[in-house]
Every structure is written in structure tokens, then in C-alpha cells.
Amino acid sequence: MNTTALNASAVAGSAANASGRSAGCQHTCSANESALASAVSVPVELITNAIQWVKLTRKVPICLLISLFCLVLHYATAFQSPAEFHFGRFDIQNPLPLLTCHWLHWSDSHLFWDLVVFAIVGMLCEFLYPKHFWRTLLSSSILIPLLVMISEPQLLCYRGLSGLDSALVALLVTRLLLEDIRRRNSQGIAMFSIFLVLQFLKIAAEVLVQGNLFVTNGDFIPAPLAHLTGASIGCCIGLWRRG
């Protein structure tokens, strides 16, 4: 009788211990699963936010985003050095300054005039001729500072949207001129032809006087070659029928 009772008690104790180990295992497993789910949710949330940001920025004109970057960089001087294109320190393995140097400006006046033209003309080109706009923006962003560096190394560095402004103005006028030529609109042909000629006459005057017509040059040395390069690129891409 006593032996049977002891055996029954031992069996009951073993069952209780097994139940306790099982409950502890379940608690540990559920804790691990919770930690894993929490760890996975962080990158998923980041990816979701990134997708939402991409969707949002696709609806915002790139010209407005660039204009915003220009304003931020102009007043947040601590971030200007990595974005600047220094001729003596240019590294082909780091071509990013070729793009970001256009976002930097020498003065408030320089920034104001560049942003007014870039925001208005840029958005018109972006919505009316998106493929031509991107070709012009990318090609002129790269070629302008490189040509200025090669032709005028004494300047040491390059800043400003004015070269891109010239490119986008030339692109817009060229495209509008071609459309009026196709429609045989004599008034439009005359108006846009005169506008295009006036743009190159302005650039020629800047080359002669080595100065800008709309921006005071007290804070920097102007680079009319940037305007000439930009306008030439804009005209050439504007004549491109495809896109």
C-alpha cells in the first residue's frame, strides 16, 4: 500500500514537472516569436514609409524639390562643403558634386534670380516635355561644370543654377518654336525666334563684359561660358524630335 502510494505520488510529481517545463517552453517560444515579429516590423515599416515617400515625390515637380534643396543649402552652410565642386579636388570616382554644385549660390541675389527662372521655366519644361527636360537637366548638369573647369581653371570652383536656367529656357523656346513651325503660325515663329536670338545676344554681352546682366558680381566671378553651354545644350535637345 505504501509503495503504491509513493509510486503514484512520484508519477504525479513527474507529470507536474513536465507540465511546468512545457509551459516554460511555450512562454519562451512565444517571447522569441514576439521579438522576431518586432524585429521584422521595423524594416517593413521603413520600406513602407520609403514607398509612400517615393509615391509622394513623384507627384511633386523635381524643380520644386531642387529649389528646396537650394534654399536649405544656402542657409545651412555646414552642408555646403560636401556639395561644392572644387576643381583641384575633383575625383572621377565621386561625381556627385557635378550635380550638387548647381544647388549652391554665392549670394542672396544670386540665389533669388536663379530660383525664379528655374522654378517657373523648369516646371513648364517638366510638364510639357518631360523626356526633353530630363535629358537637358542631366546632360547640362554634368557638362557645364566640366567645361568651366577645363576652360577657366582659375575660378577654382563652380556654383549656381544659372547654367541650367539657360539650358531650360533654350529648351522651352526651341520646342515652342518647332510647334509653331509645324502649325505654320507666323506670329509664334517670329516671337520665339526673336526670344531665342535675344537669349544668345544676352550671353554674348556677358562674354564681352565678363559679367552678369541681372545679378551683382561683387561676391563672385561670373562664368558666362556656363550660360553659353547650357543654352547650346537646350537648343540641341529641343531640336530632338523624339520624346
C-alpha positions in Angstrom: 0.0 0.0 0.0 2.7 2.5 1.0 4.8 1.5 -2.1 1.8 2.0 -4.4 1.1 5.4 -2.9 4.7 6.5 -3.3 4.7 5.4 -6.9 1.5 7.3 -7.6 3.0 10.4 -5.9 6.2 10.2 -8.0 4.2 9.9 -11.2 2.1 12.9 -10.3 5.2 14.9 -9.5 6.9 14.0 -12.8 3.7 15.0 -14.6 3.7 18.3 -12.8 7.4 19.0 -13.7 6.7 18.1 -17.3 3.8 20.4 -17.4 5.9 23.2 -15.9 8.7 22.6 -18.5 6.1 22.6 -21.3 4.6 25.9 -20.1 8.1 27.4 -19.7 8.9 26.3 -23.3 5.7 27.8 -24.6 6.4 31.1 -22.8 10.0 31.2 -24.2 8.8 30.3 -27.7 6.1 33.0 -27.7 8.6 35.5 -26.4 11.0 34.7 -29.2 8.3 34.9 -31.8 7.2 38.3 -30.4 10.8 39.5 -30.6 11.2 38.2 -34.1 8.0 39.9 -35.2 9.1 43.1 -33.6 12.5 43.0 -35.4 10.8 42.2 -38.8 8.3 45.0 -38.4 11.0 47.7 -38.2 12.4 47.3 -41.7 9.0 46.6 -43.1 7.8 49.9 -41.7 10.8 51.7 -43.1 10.2 50.2 -46.5 6.6 51.1 -46.4 7.4 54.7 -45.5 10.0 54.8 -48.3 7.5 53.6 -50.8 5.0 56.3 -49.6 7.7 58.9 -49.9 8.5 57.9 -53.5 4.9 58.0 -54.4 4.6 61.4 -52.9 7.7 62.9 -54.5 6.6 61.6 -57.9 3.7 64.0 -57.7 5.9 66.9 -56.7 7.8 68.6 -59.6 11.5 67.9 -59.3 12.2 71.6 -59.9 10.4 72.4 -56.7 12.4 69.8 -54.8 15.7 71.1 -56.2 14.7 74.6 -55.3 14.0 73.5 -51.8 17.5 71.9 -51.6 19.0 75.1 -52.8 17.3 77.1 -50.1 18.3 74.7 -47.4 21.9 74.5 -48.5 22.2 78.3 -48.9 21.4 78.9 -45.2 22.7 75.6 -43.8 26.3 76.4 -44.5 27.6 73.3 -42.7 26.4 71.2 -45.5 27.9 73.2 -48.4 31.4 71.8 -48.4 30.5 68.2 -49.5 28.2 69.6 -52.2 30.7 72.0 -53.7 32.6 71.3 -56.9 36.3 72.2 -56.3 38.3 71.9 -59.5 41.5 70.9 -57.7 39.8 68.2 -55.6 37.6 66.7 -58.2 37.6 62.9 -58.2 36.1 60.9 -61.1 35.1 58.2 -58.6 32.9 60.7 -56.8 31.0 62.6 -59.5 28.2 63.7 -57.2 29.5 67.3 -56.8 28.9 67.7 -60.5 25.2 67.6 -59.8 25.1 69.2 -56.3 27.3 72.2 -57.1 24.4 73.8 -59.1 22.4 73.9 -55.8 24.9 76.2 -54.1 25.0 80.0 -54.6 27.3 82.9 -53.7 24.7 85.4 -52.5 21.0 86.0 -51.8 20.7 87.9 -55.1 22.4 85.0 -57.0 20.0 82.6 -55.3 16.9 84.7 -55.9 17.3 85.2 -59.7 18.4 81.6 -60.3 15.4 80.1 -58.4 12.8 82.4 -60.0 13.8 81.2 -63.5 14.5 77.6 -62.5 11.1 77.1 -60.7 9.0 78.7 -63.4 10.7 77.6 -66.6 11.7 74.3 -65.2 8.2 73.3 -64.2 6.9 74.2 -67.6 9.5 72.1 -69.3 9.0 69.2 -66.8 5.2 69.1 -67.5 5.2 69.9 -71.3 8.3 68.0 -72.4 9.3 65.6 -69.6 11.8 63.5 -71.6 13.5 66.5 -73.1 13.5 68.1 -69.6 15.4 65.1 -68.1 17.9 64.9 -71.0 18.6 68.6 -70.7 18.8 68.7 -66.9 21.2 65.7 -66.6 23.4 66.5 -69.6 23.8 70.2 -68.7 24.4 69.4 -65.0 27.4 67.3 -66.0 28.8 69.2 -68.9 28.6 72.7 -67.6 30.9 72.4 -64.6 33.3 70.2 -66.5 33.7 72.7 -69.4 34.0 75.6 -66.9 36.8 73.7 -65.1 38.6 73.0 -68.3 38.3 76.5 -69.8 38.6 78.6 -66.7 40.6 76.7 -64.0 41.5 79.9 -62.3 37.9 80.1 -60.9 38.7 77.1 -58.6 35.1 76.1 -58.1 31.6 76.4 -59.6 28.2 77.3 -58.1 24.7 78.2 -59.3 21.6 77.2 -61.3 22.1 79.9 -64.0 23.7 77.5 -66.5 20.7 75.1 -66.0 18.4 78.1 -66.3 19.9 78.9 -69.7 19.5 75.3 -70.8 15.8 75.1 -69.8 14.9 78.5 -71.3 16.5 77.5 -74.6 14.8 74.1 -74.5 11.3 75.6 -73.9 11.7 78.3 -76.6 13.1 75.8 -79.1 10.2 73.4 -78.6 7.6 76.1 -78.8 9.2 77.4 -81.9 9.2 74.0 -83.6 5.5 73.6 -82.7 4.6 76.9 -84.3 6.7 76.0 -87.4 4.6 72.8 -87.8 1.4 74.8 -87.3 2.7 77.5 -89.7 1.9 80.1 -87.1 3.9 83.1 -88.3 3.4 85.2 -85.2 4.6 82.4 -82.9 7.6 81.7 -85.2 8.6 85.4 -85.2 8.1 85.8 -81.4 10.0 82.7 -80.3 12.8 83.2 -82.9 13.3 86.7 -81.6 13.3 85.4 -78.0 16.0 82.8 -78.9 18.1 85.4 -80.6 17.8 87.7 -77.6 18.9 84.9 -75.3 22.2 84.4 -77.2 22.7 88.1 -77.6 22.5 88.4 -73.8 25.0 85.7 -73.4 27.3 87.3 -75.9 27.1 90.6 -74.0 28.0 88.7 -70.8 31.0 87.2 -72.5 32.2 90.6 -73.7 31.8 92.4 -70.4 32.7 89.3 -68.3 29.7 89.9 -66.0 26.1 89.0 -65.5 23.3 91.3 -66.6 20.8 90.6 -63.8 23.0 89.6 -60.8 25.5 91.7 -59.0 29.0 90.3 -59.3 30.5 91.6 -56.1 30.6 88.3 -54.3 31.8 86.0 -57.1 33.4 85.9 -60.6 30.8 85.2 -63.3 31.2 82.3 -65.8 29.3 83.3 -69.0 30.6 80.0 -70.5 28.1 78.2 -68.3 25.2 80.1 -69.8 26.5 79.6 -73.4 27.0 75.8 -72.7 23.5 75.5 -71.2 21.7 77.4 -73.9 23.5 75.3 -76.6 22.6 72.1 -74.9 18.9 73.2 -74.5 18.7 74.1 -78.2 20.2 70.9 -79.4 18.0 68.7 -77.2 15.0 70.9 -78.1 15.6 70.0 -81.8 15.4 66.3 -80.9 12.1 65.2 -82.3 11.6 62.1 -80.2 10.4 62.4 -76.6 
